[in-house]
Amino acid sequence: MSTGRIRTKKKSSSLDQSPDNLPLRSSGRQVKKKAAEAAEDDDDASEKKYRKCEKAGCTATCPVCFASAAERCAKNGYTSRWYHLSCGEHFCNECFDHYYRSHKDGYEKYTAWKRIWTSNGKSEPSPKAFMADQQLPYWVQCTKPECGKWRQLTKEIQLTSQIAKTYRCGMKLNNSTKIEGSDQCSMPEDLRVAEVSDHWWYSMLILPPLLKDSVAAPFLSAYFQPFYQPNECGKALCVRPDVMELDELYEFPEYSRDPTMYLALRNLILSLWYTSCKEVLTPHKCTHRIIVRGLVRIRCVQEMERILYFMARKGLINTGILSVSSDQHLLPKEYHNVIVLEAKDRIGGRVWDDRTFKGVTVGKGAQIVNGCVNNPIALMCEQLGIKMHKLGERCDLIQEGGRITDPTIDKRMDFHFNAILDVVSEWRKDKTQHQDVPLGEKIQEIYKAFIQESGIQFSDLEEKVLQFHLSNLEYACGSDLHQVSARSWDHNEFFAQFAGDHTLLTPGYSTIIDKLAEGVDVRLKLPVHSIDYSGEEVQVTTADGTVWTAQKVLVTVPLALLQKNAIQFNPPLPERKMKAINSLGAGVIEKVALQFPYRFWDSKIQGADFFGHVPPSSSKRGLFSVFYDMDPQGKYSVLMSVVTGDAVTTIKNLDDKQVLQLCMTVLRELFKEQEVPDPVKYFVTRWNKDPWIQMAYSFVKTGGSGEAYDVIAEDLQGTIFFAGEATNRHFPQTVTGAYLSGVREASKIAAF
């Protein structure tokens, strides 16, 4: 492909030089006039002084070779063929031959690169890929706020994060950081830079950018969080490193055909956030970590800011507990004034009065974090420097009378319990909502059929252990199983869940909620009577007659209050939303926390984080079925237990002292061989009786569907928004789900 044509001697001063030895004439628009003049002066019309790029649509009328590798490099003169990388970057046929032909000096370098390229499992090696990966010069932006011009570095200079972070116009980068003169920033910027911002420029790029030394590399090499492997189930708040999510495609449709640039920048931003989540991640902190050759680095820096703001709005970065100065903006502009309506004195299960025992919060969801990897609660603990306690798996089942149940019996009944649920899963595969039945009824039906068909007869103890497992299921659902949908009781399990260990937030949720509330205007004891969103502004009227106005309102009151129309909406809530609200159940559980003078349970449970109570009969199922050690480090002696299912009705009309007596009777039966002291403090939740709560968490009622969560979450006219665990189809019944629903709605409000 080499040409024997002798190149015409070029006229002097054909290129203007900047102080950085950067050619200012490189693109088509810059050279059209000179090319025309040169053509007029050419005595030999048959000799071609310039040759256009053959790439259709390329604006470079007179390309310039960036490689300068071959002795006979065309520079800005004639070559038999220009190879196009972008509209401002070409290399000549002579430099192509220099690396591609086996008898040329650069061939060994090219073949060595091919071996490395192939071993890394990337795309097919090619001369264009080699040039883009190894020969294109780097571009760097002046860090002076009043300048910000982009400069092209010489081929010999390898761009580093430090150089990108400190570069000033005119800076010498070989052996010195001395800046020559004081007017280097006044020199004009290469006109190719302006073209990079045009919408068409990226479509003319031959090869997508591949970042060098990306901070994402250590994560991607082993597919650590926040990423997951293509061949495994997804994890909550994790993304595939090689695939755009649906909302990403919607926001950035221009990358749908080739998402390489978007994914490279998104993965870089995510990895930087997870490397240090205690400080706000700003565009400035990301820019100098983008190391890629060629003009495309300019485009990457420009796009990075868009992607970063989108990820912040989505809640993937810059979330949790961060110190944000007044001059920092997590989003690019100011958004609407918003009123957030919460339940009385409760945010995410935290009781806003003195109901704690030495920092241990007694709230909905306790403080057990299900799956610590990527869980926002775990993230906030890291931001606060709180070490979470990893929960062990051992849970001894203690019978009344003090005997610990044989683990083989527990395993056997756990197997049968899960087998019953597997049969439920098979049964529901072809069932519609109209064919739904109560979960408790279906379990009982399957159990009876199994006994009849197998001829197996369980012992009295085994029957009791099975009741224990059923009580745990009622705890998970927040209801008597005869109210729960057999078809949709575990609807959220079909979505990606959090990975990692179950952990305990020993200081209690209050440590997080108090920190989140700092600087926020929180008004208590202001029950909302009505919300009028019929006008241009929303009017929120409280019980004392005060009218508050806002552009947007976020409603996060419990499902039970929405079901009872505790707030009057004008216009009324749509029928579709009300149907969804009433298709869910307002589940009720209660908790009892007891602080003792010493840890009497240690010797028996031998370091376990919780222990179970085998119910003496099915009628007492759910009455203090599990006891949790809320301070496993041993500084405080606090146990917490739950009341679930029909047992909630048992204690509903008892006063706190009577509930305490029931609980102590159970504990003394479980530890009959020793003295169990009276508690020095105790607390009984009354979620069911609190007029502004009236529930613990939601569940899908018989005949309902998990889709109801999505319907409840739908906004009204872009003005009224809804959050809370009963609006989170993926993570209902959890504090994490409630928190994430708030992040979700904040993103929606910001987008409107």
Stockholm file with secondary structure:
# STOCKHOLM 1.0

chainA/1-752         MSTGRIRTKKKSSSLDQSPDNLPLRSSGRQVKKKAAEAAEDDDDASEKKYRKCEKAGCTATCPVCFASAAERCAKNGYTSRWYHLSCGEHFCNECFDHYYRSHKDGYEKYTAWKRIWTSNGKSEPSPKAFMADQQLPYWVQCTKPECGKWRQLTKEIQLTSQIAKTYRCGMKLNNSTKIEGSDQCSMPEDLRVAEVSDHWWYSMLILPPLLKDSVAAPFLSAYFQPFYQPNECGKALCVRPDVMELDELYEFPEYSRDPTMYLALRNLILSLWYTSCKEVLTPHKCTHRIIVRGLVRIRCVQEMERILYFMARKGLINTGILSVSSDQHLLPKEYHNVIVLEAKDRIGGRVWDDRTFKGVTVGKGAQIVNGCVNNPIALMCEQLGIKMHKLGERCDLIQEGGRITDPTIDKRMDFHFNAILDVVSEWRKDKTQHQDVPLGEKIQEIYKAFIQESGIQFSDLEEKVLQFHLSNLEYACGSDLHQVSARSWDHNEFFAQFAGDHTLLTPGYSTIIDKLAEGVDVRLKLPVHSIDYSGEEVQVTTADGTVWTAQKVLVTVPLALLQKNAIQFNPPLPERKMKAINSLGAGVIEKVALQFPYRFWDSKIQGADFFGHVPPSSSKRGLFSVFYDMDPQGKYSVLMSVVTGDAVTTIKNLDDKQVLQLCMTVLRELFKEQEVPDPVKYFVTRWNKDPWIQMAYSFVKTGGSGEAYDVIAEDLQGTIFFAGEATNRHFPQTVTGAYLSGVREASKIAAF
#=GR chainA/1-752 SS CCCCCCCCCCCTTCSCBCTTCCBSCCSHHHHHHHHHHHHHHCSCTTSCSCCCCCSTTCCCSSCCBSCCCSTTCCTTSCCSCEEEEETTEEEEHHHHHHHHSTTSTTHHHHHHHHHHHHHTTCSCCCHHHHIIIIISCCEEECCCTTTCCEEECCTTCCCCHHHHHHCCTTBCCSSCCCBCCSCGGGSCCCTHHHHHTSTTTGGGCSSCCCCSSCTTHHHHHHTCTTBCCTTSCCBTTCBCTTSCCHHHHHHCGGGSSCCHHHHHHHHHHHHHHHHCCSSCCCHHHHHTTCCCSSTHHHHHHHHHHHHHHHHHHHTSSSCSSCCCCTTCCSSSSCCCCEEEECCTTEETTEESSSCEETTEECCTTTTEESCCBTCHHHHHHHHHTCCCEECCSCEEEEETTSCBCCHHHHHHHHHHHHHHHHHHHHHGGGCCGGGCCBHHHHHHHHHHHHHHHHCCCCCHHHHHHHHHHHHHHHHHHTSCGGGBBTTTTTGGGGSCBCBSCCEECTTCTHHHHHHHHTTCCCCCSCCEEEEECSSSSEEEEETTSCEEEESEEEECCCHHHHHTTCSEEESCCCHHHHHHHHHEEEECCEEEEEECSSCTTHHHHTTCSEEEEECSSGGGTTEEEEEEESCTTSSSCEEEEEECTTHHHHHHTSCHHHHHHHHHHHHHHHTTTSCCCCCSEEEECCTTTCTTTCCSEEEEBTTCCTHHHHHHHCCBTTTEEECSGGGCSSSTTSHHHHHHHHHHHHHHHHHC
#=GC SS_cons         CCCCCCCCCCCTTCSCBCTTCCBSCCSHHHHHHHHHHHHHHCSCTTSCSCCCCCSTTCCCSSCCBSCCCSTTCCTTSCCSCEEEEETTEEEEHHHHHHHHSTTSTTHHHHHHHHHHHHHTTCSCCCHHHHIIIIISCCEEECCCTTTCCEEECCTTCCCCHHHHHHCCTTBCCSSCCCBCCSCGGGSCCCTHHHHHTSTTTGGGCSSCCCCSSCTTHHHHHHTCTTBCCTTSCCBTTCBCTTSCCHHHHHHCGGGSSCCHHHHHHHHHHHHHHHHCCSSCCCHHHHHTTCCCSSTHHHHHHHHHHHHHHHHHHHTSSSCSSCCCCTTCCSSSSCCCCEEEECCTTEETTEESSSCEETTEECCTTTTEESCCBTCHHHHHHHHHTCCCEECCSCEEEEETTSCBCCHHHHHHHHHHHHHHHHHHHHHGGGCCGGGCCBHHHHHHHHHHHHHHHHCCCCCHHHHHHHHHHHHHHHHHHTSCGGGBBTTTTTGGGGSCBCBSCCEECTTCTHHHHHHHHTTCCCCCSCCEEEEECSSSSEEEEETTSCEEEESEEEECCCHHHHHTTCSEEESCCCHHHHHHHHHEEEECCEEEEEECSSCTTHHHHTTCSEEEEECSSGGGTTEEEEEEESCTTSSSCEEEEEECTTHHHHHHTSCHHHHHHHHHHHHHHHTTTSCCCCCSEEEECCTTTCTTTCCSEEEEBTTCCTHHHHHHHCCBTTTEEECSGGGCSSSTTSHHHHHHHHHHHHHHHHHC
//
